[in-house]
């Protein structure tokens, strides 16, 4: 089975998330949406709520699993027997950073990383910006996956 993890401190409105998972399912048997836990980082929703939102959104897709982790991404990938890490890219800065991390993951653990760009219309939008819009009561529907309830 070809399993990949899609890691990050995911909030349901992470920009481009659904399109990256959808494209990754085109070449993987299973995707584990892996929620990174960092107690020092503020998220808009608690872990249980985030996990439930992801499960609800992908309810009709049995190849998508949800898990949380607090270790290094490569350690979690090894624990779950994932042969690949999927990372989402929005900007050139993201690409440069993730390319460096991918090289480190390959050298340290032999795990490959695939970098997938979000849709062109979302490339300049950060999840932080969307979070701020939500906080001020603005409409964020065009940034979240269609059908996702927050």
NORQUI-V832972 format. One record per residue. N is the residue number from 0. RES is the residue in three letters. PHI is phi in whole degrees, -180 to 180 (* if undefined). PSI is psi in degrees with one decimal (* if undefined). D_LAST is the distance of its C-alpha to the last C-alpha in whole Angstrom. Layout:
n:N res:RES phi:PHI psi:PSI d_last:D_LAST
n:N res:RES phi:PHI psi:PSI d_last:D_LAST
//
This chain:
n:0 res:UNK phi:* psi:132.7 d_last:32
n:1 res:UNK phi:-93 psi:106.9 d_last:31
n:2 res:UNK phi:-114 psi:138.3 d_last:28
n:3 res:UNK phi:-128 psi:153.2 d_last:26
n:4 res:UNK phi:-108 psi:146.5 d_last:23
n:5 res:UNK phi:-119 psi:92.3 d_last:20
n:6 res:UNK phi:-89 psi:164.5 d_last:20
n:7 res:UNK phi:149 psi:166.2 d_last:18
n:8 res:UNK phi:-87 psi:80.5 d_last:16
n:9 res:UNK phi:-76 psi:125.6 d_last:13
n:10 res:UNK phi:-105 psi:150.5 d_last:10
n:11 res:UNK phi:-57 psi:-21.5 d_last:7
n:12 res:UNK phi:-99 psi:19.2 d_last:8
n:13 res:UNK phi:-57 psi:121.7 d_last:12
n:14 res:UNK phi:-66 psi:126.1 d_last:14
n:15 res:UNK phi:84 psi:-0.1 d_last:16
n:16 res:UNK phi:-54 psi:-52.6 d_last:15
n:17 res:UNK phi:-63 psi:-38.2 d_last:14
n:18 res:UNK phi:-69 psi:-33.6 d_last:18
n:19 res:UNK phi:-69 psi:-44.8 d_last:19
n:20 res:UNK phi:-62 psi:-44.9 d_last:19
n:21 res:UNK phi:-58 psi:-45.5 d_last:20
n:22 res:UNK phi:-68 psi:-37.6 d_last:23
n:23 res:UNK phi:-65 psi:-33.5 d_last:24
n:24 res:UNK phi:-66 psi:-16.2 d_last:24
n:25 res:UNK phi:-69 psi:-21.9 d_last:27
n:26 res:UNK phi:-132 psi:5.5 d_last:29
n:27 res:UNK phi:-123 psi:152.0 d_last:28
n:28 res:UNK phi:-81 psi:-30.6 d_last:28
n:29 res:UNK phi:-150 psi:140.4 d_last:25
n:30 res:UNK phi:-119 psi:128.0 d_last:22
n:31 res:UNK phi:-102 psi:109.7 d_last:21
n:32 res:UNK phi:-76 psi:110.8 d_last:18
n:33 res:UNK phi:-107 psi:115.6 d_last:19
n:34 res:UNK phi:-90 psi:113.6 d_last:17
n:35 res:UNK phi:-75 psi:131.3 d_last:19
n:36 res:UNK phi:-103 psi:121.7 d_last:20
n:37 res:UNK phi:-134 psi:105.7 d_last:21
n:38 res:UNK phi:-64 psi:-18.2 d_last:22
n:39 res:UNK phi:-89 psi:-5.2 d_last:23
n:40 res:UNK phi:-107 psi:129.2 d_last:20
n:41 res:UNK phi:-80 psi:132.0 d_last:17
n:42 res:UNK phi:-120 psi:156.8 d_last:13
n:43 res:UNK phi:-71 psi:-34.7 d_last:10
n:44 res:UNK phi:-119 psi:146.9 d_last:9
n:45 res:UNK phi:-67 psi:161.1 d_last:12
n:46 res:UNK phi:-53 psi:-47.4 d_last:14
n:47 res:UNK phi:-60 psi:-40.6 d_last:13
n:48 res:UNK phi:-67 psi:-42.4 d_last:9
n:49 res:UNK phi:-63 psi:-46.5 d_last:9
n:50 res:UNK phi:-59 psi:-44.3 d_last:12
n:51 res:UNK phi:-66 psi:-39.8 d_last:11
n:52 res:UNK phi:-62 psi:-41.3 d_last:8
n:53 res:UNK phi:-67 psi:-46.1 d_last:10
n:54 res:UNK phi:-59 psi:-43.5 d_last:13
n:55 res:UNK phi:-62 psi:-42.7 d_last:11
n:56 res:UNK phi:-64 psi:-39.9 d_last:11
n:57 res:UNK phi:-100 psi:20.2 d_last:14
n:58 res:UNK phi:-53 psi:-38.0 d_last:16
n:59 res:UNK phi:-84 psi:2.6 d_last:18
n:60 res:UNK phi:-120 psi:95.8 d_last:19
n:61 res:UNK phi:-67 psi:-13.1 d_last:22
n:62 res:UNK phi:-83 psi:-3.9 d_last:23
n:63 res:UNK phi:-104 psi:123.1 d_last:19
n:64 res:UNK phi:-114 psi:160.9 d_last:19
n:65 res:UNK phi:-126 psi:134.7 d_last:17
n:66 res:UNK phi:-149 psi:159.2 d_last:19
n:67 res:UNK phi:-120 psi:155.3 d_last:19
n:68 res:UNK phi:-151 psi:153.2 d_last:22
n:69 res:UNK phi:-125 psi:7.9 d_last:24
n:70 res:UNK phi:-95 psi:-171.0 d_last:27
n:71 res:UNK phi:-68 psi:148.7 d_last:28
n:72 res:UNK phi:-58 psi:-42.9 d_last:26
n:73 res:UNK phi:-67 psi:-34.2 d_last:30
n:74 res:UNK phi:-65 psi:-42.8 d_last:30
n:75 res:UNK phi:-65 psi:-40.1 d_last:27
n:76 res:UNK phi:-60 psi:-43.4 d_last:28
n:77 res:UNK phi:-66 psi:-40.6 d_last:32
n:78 res:UNK phi:-62 psi:-36.4 d_last:30
n:79 res:UNK phi:-94 psi:5.4 d_last:28
n:80 res:UNK phi:59 psi:36.5 d_last:31
n:81 res:UNK phi:-86 psi:130.4 d_last:29
n:82 res:UNK phi:-92 psi:0.1 d_last:31
n:83 res:UNK phi:-154 psi:145.6 d_last:29
n:84 res:UNK phi:-113 psi:131.3 d_last:26
n:85 res:UNK phi:-104 psi:130.6 d_last:24
n:86 res:UNK phi:-127 psi:140.6 d_last:23
n:87 res:UNK phi:-92 psi:139.5 d_last:21
n:88 res:UNK phi:-123 psi:133.0 d_last:23
n:89 res:UNK phi:-116 psi:-30.4 d_last:22
n:90 res:UNK phi:-133 psi:168.4 d_last:25
n:91 res:UNK phi:-63 psi:-37.2 d_last:29
n:92 res:UNK phi:-61 psi:-43.9 d_last:29
n:93 res:UNK phi:-57 psi:-45.5 d_last:26
n:94 res:UNK phi:-61 psi:-46.9 d_last:28
n:95 res:UNK phi:-62 psi:-44.2 d_last:31
n:96 res:UNK phi:-64 psi:-51.5 d_last:30
n:97 res:UNK phi:-65 psi:-32.5 d_last:28
n:98 res:UNK phi:-64 psi:-39.6 d_last:32
n:99 res:UNK phi:-65 psi:-45.6 d_last:33
n:100 res:UNK phi:-64 psi:-40.0 d_last:31
n:101 res:UNK phi:-60 psi:-40.7 d_last:32
n:102 res:UNK phi:-64 psi:-41.1 d_last:35
n:103 res:UNK phi:-64 psi:-46.0 d_last:35
n:104 res:UNK phi:-59 psi:-40.0 d_last:33
n:105 res:UNK phi:-65 psi:-44.2 d_last:36
n:106 res:UNK phi:-72 psi:-39.3 d_last:39
n:107 res:UNK phi:-79 psi:-39.3 d_last:38
n:108 res:UNK phi:-128 psi:-3.4 d_last:36
n:109 res:UNK phi:71 psi:20.4 d_last:37
n:110 res:UNK phi:-100 psi:128.0 d_last:33
n:111 res:UNK phi:-83 psi:153.6 d_last:33
n:112 res:UNK phi:-126 psi:136.0 d_last:30
n:113 res:UNK phi:-111 psi:128.3 d_last:28
n:114 res:UNK phi:-100 psi:120.8 d_last:27
n:115 res:UNK phi:-116 psi:128.9 d_last:25
n:116 res:UNK phi:-79 psi:147.6 d_last:24
n:117 res:UNK phi:-75 psi:176.6 d_last:21
n:118 res:UNK phi:-60 psi:148.0 d_last:21
n:119 res:UNK phi:-55 psi:-37.5 d_last:24
n:120 res:UNK phi:-70 psi:-11.7 d_last:21
n:121 res:UNK phi:-107 psi:0.9 d_last:19
n:122 res:UNK phi:-64 psi:-28.2 d_last:22
n:123 res:UNK phi:-99 psi:5.2 d_last:22
n:124 res:UNK phi:-103 psi:126.0 d_last:18
n:125 res:UNK phi:-97 psi:157.5 d_last:17
n:126 res:UNK phi:-64 psi:-30.5 d_last:14
n:127 res:UNK phi:-64 psi:-42.4 d_last:16
n:128 res:UNK phi:-61 psi:-45.5 d_last:16
n:129 res:UNK phi:-63 psi:-40.9 d_last:13
n:130 res:UNK phi:-60 psi:-42.3 d_last:12
n:131 res:UNK phi:-66 psi:-41.4 d_last:14
n:132 res:UNK phi:-60 psi:-42.8 d_last:13
n:133 res:UNK phi:-63 psi:-42.7 d_last:10
n:134 res:UNK phi:-60 psi:-34.3 d_last:12
n:135 res:UNK phi:-94 psi:13.4 d_last:15
n:136 res:UNK phi:77 psi:18.9 d_last:13
n:137 res:UNK phi:-84 psi:158.2 d_last:13
n:138 res:UNK phi:-75 psi:122.0 d_last:12
n:139 res:UNK phi:-116 psi:11.4 d_last:10
n:140 res:UNK phi:-58 psi:-31.5 d_last:10
n:141 res:UNK phi:-75 psi:-10.5 d_last:13
n:142 res:UNK phi:-100 psi:-17.0 d_last:12
n:143 res:UNK phi:-101 psi:157.4 d_last:9
n:144 res:UNK phi:-59 psi:135.4 d_last:10
n:145 res:UNK phi:-59 psi:129.6 d_last:11
n:146 res:UNK phi:93 psi:-8.4 d_last:10
n:147 res:UNK phi:-77 psi:129.9 d_last:6
n:148 res:UNK phi:-104 psi:127.4 d_last:4
n:149 res:UNK phi:-115 psi:* d_last:0
//
